[in-house]
Amino acid sequence: MSFHYRSAAIALLAASLFPTAVLASSDDAWEAMRADVSAKCLEAAAGSIETPQAVVDPFGSESFGLALVSGKPKGAEGRISQICVYNKQTKAVELGGELTEDMLKTPAK
């Protein structure tokens, strides 16, 4: 096997493995971001929702992680949801107002 052929084969093998390594790293980064969004949104909602549960948008927007946090409101009956916005740069979260079940229902057409 000539030096050039061997070098080309090694380069081709390395290039074919590179996208997989990048994708795995990217998947890990997305999963870490989703875990942070969930943890911070649940912590923020703990003041208004008993045992809050979060559904995290898998990727959010370009600048923000997004989640819908829901559960029983503290000191009241029923169920509420709050939109949680996570700044990807500063990692700060903000909650929207309380949305009742009636507010989330789609009117029948």
N, C-alpha and C positions, 0 to 999 in steps of 0.2 A: 504494500500500500504506500503510495507516494505521500510525501509530506503535505502537499497541497490538498490531496484528496482526504487525508486524515483530518487536517485542519478544517476543511469544509464540513466534513461529517460531524465533528465535534461542535462546530458553530451552529449547524442545523439542529442538533440534539439540544444544545443549550437554548436556542431560540424557541424550540417547541415546548420546553419546560417553563420558560419565563412567564408566559401568560397565566399559567396555572398558579404559579407562586404569587403573582400580583393579584389574581382573583381571590385566592385564599386569604391573603392579607386584607384585601378590601372587604371580604365577607366578615372577617374578624372585627374590622373597624366598624362596620355597620352594626354588627351585633352588640358591640360595646356601646355605641351611641344609643341604640334602642334601650339597652339596660339602664343607661344613665338617665334617659328621658323618663322611663318608667319610674325609677327610684325617686327622682326629684319631683315629678308630678304627683306621685302618691304622697310624698312628704308634704308638699304644698297643700294638697286637698285634705289632709288629715285634720285640719282645723274645722272643716265644715262638713265632712262626710265620714260616717262611721264605717270602718273597714273598706276604704275605697279600692276600686279595681280599675286598672288602666288598660286601654286598648291603644297601642302605639302604632301610628302610621309607619310602615316599614322604612320609608326613606325621608319623609317630611318634605319640606320645600328646600330650595337652594340654601336659605339662611336659617331655617327653623326646623326643629323637631316638633312633631305634633302628636297629641294624645287626647283621647276622650276618657275622662275619669268619671266613674259613676258609683252610686251607692245610696244608702239611706242617709238622709240629712240628719245631722246631730240635733237631737231634741225635737224631732218632727217625724211624721209618718210619710210614706211614699218613697219615691226614688228620684234623685236628681243626677244630672250630668254637668260637667264643666269641661270646657275646652282648655287644654293646657298647651302653652306655647313655650318652647325651649330654644333659647338663642344658642346656635351651634358654636358661635365664637366665644361668648362670655359664659356659657353654660348656666345662665340665669333662667328661671321659669316665671311665667305669669299665668294666672288663671282667669278665665272669663267668668261671667255671671252664672248663676244657677239656672239650669234649664230643666223644667219639669218634664215628666213623661208626656203630658198633653202637648207641650211645645214641640216635642220631637216627632210626634205622629204626623204622618203625611195625610192631608185631607183626601178623602175618597173622591174619585172623579167619575 
